[in-house]
Amino acid sequence: MLEAQGIQLPLEGRATSTTENRRELGTQAQVDVFGEGMRDFWKSGPEESKHINYWLADNCFGDYYTRTGLSYAQREMITFCFLAAQGGCKPQLTSHAAGNMKVGNDKAFLIRVISQCLPYIGYPRSLNALACVNRAADTQKQSTDKEEIKMEKNLIIYYSRKGQNYVNGSIRDLSKGNTEICAEFIQKAVGGDLFEIKTVKAYSTDYMTCTEEAKVELRARERPELKRYLDSIADYDNVFVCGPCWWGTYPCAVFTQLEKLDWTGKKVMALMTHEGSGLGSCERDLKRICVGAVFGKGLAIHGADAAHSEREVASWAKAQI
Ligand SMILES: Cc1cc2nc3c(=O)[nH]c(=O)nc-3n(C[C@H](O)[C@H](O)[C@H](O)COP(=O)(O)O)c2cc1C
């Protein structure tokens, strides 16, 4: 029949992979069709059956999906038809419905595909296929909603003091402040801009002297001058306010900055590093100053543990936005 159409046989080979590189190319095809989560799928699974996941990357995707002649969209559509017709492979059909959507065959298109197949595969398999398409579309919508949430802009305002500090009952010299460490963990976890509050006057590097300076300042409700100010937070949706506990609340310099901003509509989260006082009164103080904001849950990190708190800080920060 092909020859009658003027097609010369045997057909030219369409392979682009070799036995040396088919696993890598297959993995890339899996990632292209299903997403980054498939990158390590070939090495996953229980010991006794992980070779099948390897074959899937190596043979199924590495040999077939890398062939020329069909686009990913065409190949995915055909795979979807085969699976729907075969019946009894709902998980695979749902995954390939999602794969189709990822490469441009949307829900409406897949419903048209099912409609075309229906006279050949019958109602039960068509209805199963439709259920898989609906499930894949719901999952896709949920992840798009999540991405939209992630598009929100985050700001991390922090104050942190290097030098002598009180750590687990003794005085130590910190080359990087505890709060700065945590602020950077937040940025790493959820992205956003860091703004460090720096005062014009330098606090003593001697711990005891500094605590006296801070006490005087707090009692007098001082607002120490800053080296630079953040004039507006209009571009941001979520603001993490991070500082050390100084006599039960943030250092006065934090309030110097916070009082200059319009907080209407922002979501504000408190992080405080401390040596025993926890969050102190910082959440209450934020609520007084950040008028018009809504507030997330605060997080207290023991200063001595700051360097080991990445997981805790990251999961807290992600849960707030
Ligand atoms: C001036 C000053 C006052 C402090 N007051 C308290 C306090 O009242 N309660 C507490 O738990 N820790 C207190 N600390 C300890 C710090 O909150 C803690 O070491 C914090 O992690 C330091 O953060 P930083 O390195 O980012 O500046 C104080 C430290 C200083 C320097």
The ligand as a Tripos MOL2 file, in Angstrom:
@<TRIPOS>MOLECULE
LIG
   31    33     1     0     0
SMALL
NO_CHARGES

@<TRIPOS>ATOM
      1 C1         21.3150   44.1870   72.7730 C.3       1 LIG1
      2 C2         20.8970   42.7750   72.9030 C.ar      1 LIG1
      3 C3         19.7760   42.4360   73.6370 C.ar      1 LIG1
      4 C4         19.3280   41.1130   73.6930 C.ar      1 LIG1
      5 N1         18.1990   40.8140   74.3830 N.ar      1 LIG1
      6 C5         17.7220   39.5640   74.3650 C.ar      1 LIG1
      7 C6         16.4890   39.2320   75.0120 C.ar      1 LIG1
      8 O1         15.8480   40.0760   75.6270 O.2       1 LIG1
      9 N2         16.0650   37.9540   74.9430 N.ar      1 LIG1
     10 C7         16.7520   36.9920   74.2770 C.ar      1 LIG1
     11 O2         16.2830   35.8660   74.2100 O.2       1 LIG1
     12 N3         17.9020   37.2560   73.6340 N.ar      1 LIG1
     13 C8         18.4120   38.5120   73.6680 C.ar      1 LIG1
     14 N4         19.5810   38.8020   73.0170 N.ar      1 LIG1
     15 C9         20.2450   37.7520   72.2300 C.3       1 LIG1
     16 C10        19.9090   37.9050   70.7650 C.3       1 LIG1
     17 O3         18.5450   38.0700   70.5740 O.3       1 LIG1
     18 C11        20.3440   36.6810   69.9480 C.3       1 LIG1
     19 O4         21.6800   36.3760   70.1890 O.3       1 LIG1
     20 C12        20.0950   36.8850   68.4740 C.3       1 LIG1
     21 O5         20.1450   35.6530   67.8180 O.3       1 LIG1
     22 C13        21.1280   37.8060   67.8370 C.3       1 LIG1
     23 O6         20.8210   37.9580   66.4670 O.3       1 LIG1
     24 P1         21.8160   38.6640   65.4520 P.3       1 LIG1
     25 O7         23.1000   37.8680   65.4420 O.co2     1 LIG1
     26 O8         21.1210   38.5620   64.1380 O.co2     1 LIG1
     27 O9         21.9890   40.0740   65.8730 O.co2     1 LIG1
     28 C14        20.0640   40.1120   73.0110 C.ar      1 LIG1
     29 C15        21.2200   40.4340   72.3030 C.ar      1 LIG1
     30 C16        21.6240   41.7390   72.2460 C.ar      1 LIG1
     31 C17        22.8840   42.1010   71.4880 C.3       1 LIG1
@<TRIPOS>BOND
     1     1     2 1
     2     2     3 ar
     3     2    30 ar
     4     3     4 ar
     5     4     5 ar
     6     4    28 ar
     7     5     6 ar
     8     6     7 ar
     9     6    13 1
    10     7     8 2
    11     7     9 ar
    12     9    10 ar
    13    10    11 2
    14    10    12 ar
    15    12    13 ar
    16    13    14 ar
    17    14    15 1
    18    14    28 ar
    19    15    16 1
    20    16    17 1
    21    16    18 1
    22    18    19 1
    23    18    20 1
    24    20    21 1
    25    20    22 1
    26    22    23 1
    27    23    24 1
    28    24    25 2
    29    24    26 1
    30    24    27 1
    31    28    29 ar
    32    29    30 ar
    33    30    31 1
@<TRIPOS>SUBSTRUCTURE
     1 LIG1         1 GROUP 0 **** ****
